[in-house]
Amino acid sequence: MKKAKKPDIRPEGWGWPVGFPAVRGEVPLTAADMLGRWVWLARIRRPQGRRGEVLAELLTDFPQKFAERRRLWLLRESAEPRPIELNGFWLHKGGVVLHFAGVESITDAEALAGQIVAIPREERAPAQPDEIHIADLIGCTVIDVAGAAPRVVGEIENVERPQGSAPILLVRGARGEVLIPLVQNYLRRLDLEARRVEMALPEGLAELNA
């Protein structure tokens, strides 16, 4: 019997330029909205320079695609999404410096600290049949199938992406948060429609940091 091919774990990418939807009268974002409806590209940290530039932490593996976008969105919890025009960018010490239209001073830049730079989810690059986008895992239930009987570990609340290593699933279990590396060796079956991720976890991993 031919072994089923495991899906490729693809980090979030950009959607190709297809225009921006009208977002008029949006209700303030909840934390779930920020994860579920948007693709995060960067997190603004602090001002960089004196003309309104900001230094941001990269949350995408495709920073070169900033060159293909002029209009982005700024997100923060309990506020409406804010469309903003990107005037320029450059990579800097593992991060990215962004300069937005209308942000012309250090004071303006300071007001953006902590906000997320994003695009609507429908504009991201489509995944191939054997690939998945990491953000689609939010809200899925992790099932450990390594033992004799399947065991529910918990629900995926977030996905961290440490530089140079595998993504980490932040799973809310019965006894607290469980951190699980998202690697092909553990993954056994993924059913996004059923919101179910089956993994064969090493003994004790689910209890290690719960």
PyMOL commands that set and color helices and strands:
alter all, ss='L'
color gray80, all
select helices_A, chain A and resi 31-36+63-68+106-110+121-123+134-137+205-208
alter helices_A, ss='H'
color red, helices_A
select strands_A, chain A and resi 8-10+38-47+54-58+71-75+82-92+95-100+116-120+131-133+141-144+151-160+168-173+176-181+187-191+196-199
alter strands_A, ss='S'
color yellow, strands_A
deselect
rebuild
show_as cartoon
